[in-house]
Amino acid sequence: MDLTERQKNLLRSIIEKYIETAEAVGSETIEKESNLGVSPATIRNEMVRLTALGYLKQLHTSAGRVPTSMGMKFYVDQLMEEKALSLRDEVAIKQELVEENEPFEKMLRHTTRILADQTHSLAIATDEAGDIYAAGMANILDMPEFYDIDITRSVLSMLDKAELVQQIVAQLRAEEQLRILFGEELGIPFLEPCGFVVTRYQMQNHKGILGIVGPSRIDYSVVIPTVRYFSQLLQGLVR
């Protein structure tokens, strides 16, 4: 069933508020802060419909709604507008990587650190040997989703288990350059609240995966073009 324009606008408003606050979003909040031009009752009815269609879900502890992975994917694919890196940021990132002139392994470690700083997330990379590079572990500790010690332990233990990272890598199909994944797609306990943005890189004799891990509500409009830029930048470097 296709969504109406009103439903699309409502879904966009709910998701963007959820990305901002990490809290379930109620109809009163949307009515006050979004210019949808409809009554709170209409908003509530449409939220019920979006829930029935699988785009939203209701948490037991709140009357508000949060997006499902289906809702987030629809938002990214059809509603979201990407926010490209500024030219100033692109130049600064490129200069930092190019001027170091490091060996490949050190450069990849350096890249993950810069990516983590730029996205305020946990950045990960793999090389052709399957080695894992990571940076930004402290970033996720500031996010409410990772106050749960079991979730945080699952994410951090993933960095020590190559098979779990390979499970994520395997989700990136041969024809895909970049993919968004949600924890529930992986079937790994305690990773359901997580979101992943992964891309390929290839430079001379080296290739692998580069990406970030964060909450499923991460700001994809910023993260996706940033991860894509880092991948393109790596492919232009000579080591």
N, C-alpha and C positions, 0 to 999 in steps of 0.2 A: 504494500500500500504506500503510495506516494504521500509525503507530508505536504500540507498546505503551507503557503508562505507564512501565515501566522504561527503555525507550529514550528517552522524552521527558525523564525525570529525568536520565539520563546525558548526553544532548545539552545540556541546560541547564547541568549542572555543567561540562562541557568548555568550552562557549562562555563562561561567566562567568569561568572560570579564564584562558582565552585573552584575554579583554578586560582582565583584571587584569595579566597578565604579558607579553603579546605573544609568547609562546613556545608551541611545539607542546606539547600536553598528552598525557602518557602514562597508562597504566592504573594504575601504581603511585601516581601523584599523586592520581588520582581516588579510589582505594581508601583512601588515608590521610586525605584532606581532605574527602571527601563521605560523607554518611551514607546510602549506597545499600543497605546490608545484603546485598551480594552479594560473591562472591570475585573476586580479581584476574583469574582465568581467565574468569569470566563477563563481566567488564567488557571484557576483550580481545576476546572473541567478539562482544559487542554492538557494540564499536567497529568491528570488521570489517564487520558487517552495515550499520551506519550509513554506512560508507564506500562499500559496494557500492550503497547506495540513493541516494548523492549528497549526503548531508548533511555528510560529513566528507571530508577528503583528507589524504594522507600526504606530508609534505615529504621530499625526497631526503636531506636532511641529518639527519633525526631519525626515531626510531621512534614518536614521538607523532603526534597528529592535530591539525589545525586545521579550523575550519568553512569550508565553501564558502559562496558567496553564497546558495545555496538553503537551507543550514542556518541562516544568519543571518536570512534572511527568515522562515523557520519559527519561529525563536526570537522575533523581534519580534512576529509576528502571533499566536502561540499560547502562548508560554511566558513571555514577559517581563512583568514588572509595572512600570508607569511610576512614576517617583519625581517627584512634582510639586514645583515650587519652593515653598520655605517662604513663608509670608505675609510674613515679614520681607524676604526677597529680592524678592518681588513689589513690595512697597511701595517699597523702595530703588530698584529699576529704574524704576518709574513716576515717582517723584519726580525722578530725574535727567533723564529725558526731558522731562517736562512743564514743569519749572521753567526749563529753558533757553530755551524759547520761540524756537527758532531757525527760520530759513528752511528750506524742505523739504530742499534739497540738503545743507545742513549737518547737519540733523537725521538724515537717512538715513546720513550718514557717521558721525555720533555713535552711531547705533543699532548699526551693524555693529561698532564698537569695543566697545560694552558687551556685545554678544552674543558676540564673540570672547573677552572676558575671562570671561564667565560659563560658557562651554562649554570654554574652553582649546583652542579650535580656530581654524581660519581661517574667518572669517565673510564672506559675500558678499551683495550685494544688487544689484538692477537697478531702474531706473526705467522709465517708459513710453517714454522715448527710447532705451532700450537701453544707457544709460551704466552702468558697473560700479563699484561701491563695494566696498572690501575692507579688512579689518583682521585682525590676528592672525597675520601671516606668521611671526613668530618662534615662535609656539606649536607649529607643526607640526615645527619643527626639533628639538624635544626628543623626538620620537616615533621609535622605531627604524625604522619603515617608511620614514621620510624621510631616513635616513642615506644612502640611495642617491641620488646627485646627479641621475641621470636622472629619477627619480620626482619629486624636488623641483622640478627645472627644468620638468617638464611641468605641474605644478600651478601654479607661479608664472607661467609663460608664458600659462596659461589666462586670467589676469586681464587680459592685454593683447590677447586675441583674443576679440572679442565673439561670433564665430560658435561658438566652443567653449562659451561660457556659454549661448548660445541653444540649443545642442544638448542641454544639461542641462535647460534650461527646457522644451524641447519634450517631454521625457519626462513632464512633469506634465500629466496629462489634464485636460480641461475640468471634469470632475465631481469631480476630486480637490482637496482643500485642502492636503494634505501628502503627500509621497512620499519614500521611502528609495530611493536608487539606489546601485549598485555600479559601480566603474570598468569592469569587464568588460562591463557592459551597453552602455557607450558606444562600445566598439570603438576607444578611443583608446590608443595605445601608452603604456606606463609608468603608466597610471592604474588598472590592475587592483587594486593594494592599497588603493585609496581608497574611502571611503564618503561619500555626500552625503545630507543631509536638507534638503529644500527645501519651501517653503510660499509661498502667495500672500499679498499684503497689498493692501488698497485703502483709500484715505482721500481723501475729497473728489475732487479732480481728478487724484489720483496713484494709480498702481498699479504693481505689479511683483512681483519674486520676492525672497525673503529666505531665507537658509539657511547651512549650515556645510559645510565640507570637512574631513575628517580621515581616519584610517586606517579600513579596513572594520570593524575591531573596536571602533570608538568606542562609548562607553557610551550606547547608544540609549535606555536607560531614563531617563536624565537629559536627554539632548539633545533628544529628541522633544518632551516637554512644555515644555521651555525655548523651543525655536523656535516652537512653537504659541503660547505666551504672548506672545512678542514680536510675532507677527503680529496677534494680537488687540489688543494694546496700540496698535500703529500705527493700526489701524482705528478706535480710539476717540479718537485725537488729531485736533485741528483745526489746520490750517495754512493 
